[in-house]
Every structure is written in structure tokens, then in C-alpha cells.
Amino acid sequence: MTEIRAVRAAAYRVPTDQPEADGTLVWDATTLVVAEVDAEEIVGTRCGGYTGWFGAAVIAAAHHLQVSAHCAPNLHVPAATATANLRHIEWFHDHVRIETELFDGAADPTGGAVHPRVDAPGHGLTLRPGAAAGYRVA
């Protein structure tokens, strides 16, 4: 079992540049929770992480279904590109704006295609503390 040495978390609330809706809810901000887990050489992110993603993709494939990545598209790029039954990564306008503003290493979806970073470990994103500081709420 891997020993967890430290957990750090911060929440950021970033206003949308215009109200958004999905047909059931309307919102005017996106909340990001950035969690860093130090466990030997492992740094974790997202509920279930990539292991959970691949487990869900295998179950979907067994039922001849495709999977889609929803929200936090830059976190999904590395796992999604290794998923045979990937349908697409949802890439909303505000994700492009927020992830480009707050993170170094964000992919550019211009032209409809993205590629995982090969020059950085993991998902390749690094939070810019100075850029995010004004949005921190916890």
C-alpha cells in the first residue's frame, strides 16, 4: 500500500464571461478544486483518477459503448488518447479560457485536435499561483 505523506487542496471560483446553461441549470462561475497528494512518486488528481477512467472505459467497451470526457478537458487528454472507445473530449469555451489563464501546459484545441504532452510528466499542467490567487475561495 502506498503511504500518503501530504495532501494540499485549494478551491478557486472563476466567473464565466457570460452565463452558461445545460438546459436544467444556469451558472455564472466555474469552481476548481486543485488537490495535490504526495505519495511516494505518485501525484493524484480527479476522483478515481486515471485508473477509474480506464476501469469505466473497459466496462463501456464490454457493452459496445463509447466514452466521453466531460469537464477539465486538459486532465483527460493523456488518458483519453489511450482509450480505444473514446468518442470525444467535451471542450467548452470557458474551459479553454480558464485552463489557459490559470495553468501552464494547457493544450490548444484550435482545429479540433489535441495531443498529450510528451515533454512533461503526468498530465503536464502546472497551476500558476499568481494567476489563480484572485479567484481563491478556500
ZAKOL-614363 format. One record per residue: residue in one letter; x, y, z of N, C-alpha, C in turn. Coordinates in steps of 0.001 Angstrom, whole numbers, padded with zeros to 6 digits, always signed. Example, Ala and Ser with C-alpha at 12.3 -4.5 7.8 and 13.67 -1.06 7.14 Angstrom:
2
a+013190-005690+007800+012300-004500+007800+013200-003300+007800;s+012850-002250+007080+013670-001060+007140+012900+000030+007870;
***
This chain:
138
m+000845-001180+000000+000000+000000+000000+000891+001244+000000;t+000509+002254-000758+001265+003484-000871+000972+004404+000309;e+002013+004937+000912+001853+005868+002031+001582+007267+001490;i+000546+007905+002000+000246+009292+001641+000963+010182+002642;r+001876+011014+002132+002675+011879+003007+002041+013244+003232;a+001357+013769+002228+000762+015099+002383-000368+015281+001381;v-001361+016074+001786-002458+016451+000896-002629+017957+001013;r-002623+018621-000120-002852+020061-000164-004025+020321-001110;a-004922+021199-000723-006064+021494-001582-006396+022973-001512;a-006881+023490-002615-007336+024875-002680-008517+024926-003643;a-009464+025790-003363-010626+025963-004235-010586+027343-004852;y-010966+027402-006120-010973+028651-006869-012329+028788-007553;r-012906+029979-007489-014187+030245-008160-013912+031292-009233;v-014028+030878-010489-013707+031745-011618-015001+032109-012337;p-015362+033407-012374-016596+033810-013060-016542+033479-014553;t-017678+033050-015100-017761+032852-016541-017847+034223-017199;d-017470+034314-018465-017548+035609-019126-018965+035898-019615;q-019827+034883-019569-021255+035048-019818-021972+033882-019145;p-023234+034068-018728-023933+032967-018063-023991+031739-018975;e-023864+030550-018379-023940+029305-019135-025094+028477-018608;a-025564+027536-019430-026671+026676-019023-026557+025339-019733;d-027112+024310-019099-027134+022990-019727-028557+022500-019953;g-029532+023385-019842-030926+023004-020013-031644+022768-018699;t-030898+022484-017639-031516+022280-016323-031004+023281-015299;l-029764+023694-015446-029151+024626-014513-028527+025788-015273;v-028453+026928-014614-027751+028094-015150-026686+028461-014140;w-025468+028760-014604-024407+029131-013683-023598+030281-014244;d-022936+031007-013328-022142+032169-013729-020702+032070-013252;a-020296+030877-012784-018917+030680-012350-018570+029197-012431;t-017289+028945-012546-016764+027587-012519-015916+027452-011268;t-016126+026391-010505-015334+026158-009306-014323+025054-009594;l-013065+025351-009318-011987+024387-009477-011478+024023-008098;v-011263+022755-007852-010592+022324-006636-009293+021670-007086;v-008196+022261-006677-006886+021732-007030-006349+021003-005808;a-006166+019698-005951-005656+018887-004855-004345+018248-005278;e-003385+018313-004409-002103+017661-004642-001902+016637-003537;v-001608+015418-003932-001391+014335-002992+000026+013828-003189;d+000838+013903-002148+002192+013364-002211+002170+011948-001654;a+002475+010992-002518+002502+009589-002113+003618+008917-002893;e+004771+008819-002270+005969+008302-002931+006190+009109-004200;e+006198+008502-005354+006405+009240-006602+005099+009560-007310;i+003979+009324-006631+002674+009467-007256+002056+010804-006867;v+001532+011524-007837+000740+012722-007575-000640+012456-008144;g-001687+012581-007321-003037+012220-007751-003860+013417-008153;t-004865+013165-008996-005783+014203-009411-007113+013572-009829;r-008200+014259-009620-009538+013843-010006-010020+012626-009211;c-011293+012584-008981-011902+011465-008268-011788+010207-009121;g-011175+009193-008584-010986+007951-009326-009734+007942-010168;g-009230+009117-010518-008004+009228-011292-008079+008497-012621;y-006933+008310-013216-006864+007629-014499-007241+006155-014365;t-006963+005561-013214-007349+004166-013007-008868+004029-013097;g-009586+004942-012462-011049+004938-012539-011550+005166-013957;w-010895+006086-014685-011250+006354-016082-011133+005071-016911;f-009974+004401-016798-009754+003198-017606-010702+002075-017204;g-011009+001960-015920-011969+000956-015477-013342+001197-016086;a-013783+002446-016088-015082+002787-016680-015069+002558-018195;a-013956+002885-018840-013848+002695-020292-013925+001216-020661;v-013323+000354-019850-013368-001091-020106-014797-001614-019967;i-015497-001167-018939-016890-001593-018753-017735-001117-019931;a-017535+000137-020357-018277+000653-021508-017970-000167-022760;a-016696-000464-022992-016300-001241-024169-016935-002633-024167;a-017040-003233-022991-017657-004556-022892-019121-004528-023319;h-019730-003340-023265-021121-003161-023676-021214-002445-025025;h-020084-002398-025744-020012-001781-027076-020425-000309-027047;l-019997+000384-025997-020291+001809-025841-019005+002626-025915;q-019162+003860-026357-018046+004791-026354-018092+005611-025064;v-016967+006265-024727-016915+007139-023556-016545+008551-023997;s-017003+009519-023219-016690+010924-023460-016129+011522-022187;a-015159+012398-022340-014606+013126-021199-015399+014411-021033;h-015827+014676-019816-016649+015852-019537-015977+016675-018444;c-015780+017949-018688-015140+018898-017775-013641+018601-017629;a-012896+019604-017236-011448+019502-017059-010791+018788-018242;p-010993+019278-019456-010505+018548-020625-009005+018306-020631;n-008219+019247-020140-006771+019050-020153-006332+017898-019254;l-007078+017624-018200-006756+016470-017360-007084+015160-018067;h-008036+015197-018982-008452+013988-019679-007574+013643-020882;v-006866+014595-021446-006128+014351-022690-005229+013114-022628;p-004344+012971-021630-003453+011805-021649-004197+010472-021612;a-005196+010346-020760-005943+009086-020660-006838+008877-021878;a-007462+009947-022342-008376+009833-023478-007660+009373-024746;t-006444+009840-024956-005722+009437-026163-005313+007974-026125;a-005361+007352-024954-005022+005934-024821-006269+005072-024689;t-007434+005625-024999-008700+004922-024844-009286+004605-026215;a-009339+003324-026546-009788+002917-027885-011243+003298-028157;n-012099+003272-027139-013514+003562-027352-013877+005001-026977;l-012924+005919-027157-013187+007345-026898-014076+007916-027996;r-015102+008623-027598-015942+009335-028563-015395+010740-028776;h-015245+011481-027669-014702+012829-027758-014406+013383-026360;i-013692+014476-026349-013475+015251-025123-014304+016520-025274;e-015235+016737-024363-016039+017961-024415-015147+019131-024034;w-015138+020146-024861-014247+021274-024648-015061+022556-024757;f-015515+023040-023623-016361+024220-023589-015520+025498-023633;h-016124+026546-024126-015465+027850-024242-014788+028264-022941;d-015510+028142-021825-014939+028603-020562-013771+027739-020098;h-013765+026450-020453-012619+025616-020096-011369+026100-020807;v-011503+026447-022071-010357+026969-022817-009837+028232-022128;r-010744+029149-021824-010356+030419-021196-009726+030194-019829;i-010375+029417-018977-009907+029226-017602-008616+028420-017563;e-008563+027307-018272-007371+026468-018209-006164+027159-018839;t-006378+027944-019877-005273+028689-020490-004792+029802-019566;e-005730+030440-018872-005370+031535-017967-004657+031054-016710;l-005088+029915-016163-004609+029503-014850-003519+028431-014852;f-003310+027747-015964-002362+026628-015990-001340+026770-017109;d-000098+026473-016786+000913+026285-017818+000742+024865-018343;g+000922+024684-019648+000843+023356-020232-000509+022985-020790;a-001465+023925-020808-002793+023622-021340-002716+023411-022852;a-003438+022405-023337-003467+022104-024765-004295+023146-025510;d-004005+023319-026769-004733+024246-027625-005657+023448-028538;p-006991+023539-028341-007911+022738-029150-008223+023338-030519;t-007557+024418-030896-007798+025043-032190-007623+024008-033295;g-008588+023920-034163-008533+022957-035250-009178+021626-034913;g-009610+021455-033665-010354+020257-033290-009539+019059-032860;a-008238+019232-032661-007416+018105-032220-006433+018569-031156;v-006184+017707-030180-005182+017973-029151-004305+016738-029000;h-003148+016942-028421-002207+015851-028231-001662+015917-026815;p-001397+014766-026191-000823+014795-024841+000599+015332-024888;r+001007+015946-023807+002378+016453-023718+003339+015298-023530;v+004434+015343-024234+005474+014321-024081+006714+014902-023414;d+006667+016201-023135+007829+016866-022543+007665+017132-021050;a+006589+016617-020450+006335+016835-019022+005674+015585-018447;p+005898+015284-017172+005282+014107-016570+003787+014286-016329;g+003089+013174-016224+001658+013206-015901+000850+013955-016933;h-000108+014732-016473-000955+015486-017391-000265+016739-017914;g+000846+017117-017321+001632+018241-017829+001146+019623-017431;l+000134+019713-016586-000385+021011-016161+000287+021474-014878;t+000546+022768-014805+001078+023377-013596+000265+024634-013304;l-000332+024685-012109-001117+025855-011713-000209+027058-011598;r-000653+028184-012151+000057+029450-011982-000514+030133-010736;p+000153+030005-009570-000407+030552-008330-000750+032035-008434;g+000078+032806-009087-000198+034239-009207-001461+034516-009996;a-001699+033774-011064-002883+033965-011895-004148+033514-011172;a-004028+032477-010330-005193+031918-009644-005516+032605-008325;a-004569+033329-007762-004718+033889-006406-005992+034705-006233;g-006350+035504-007190-007530+036356-007082-008851+035611-007061;y-008823+034360-007479-010039+033546-007518-010143+032587-006338;r-009110+032505-005514-009116+031523-004427-010187+031841-003402;v-010973+030816-003044-012037+030999-002056-011834+030106-000836;a-010963+029119-000935-010690+028249+000220-009347+027569+000045;
***
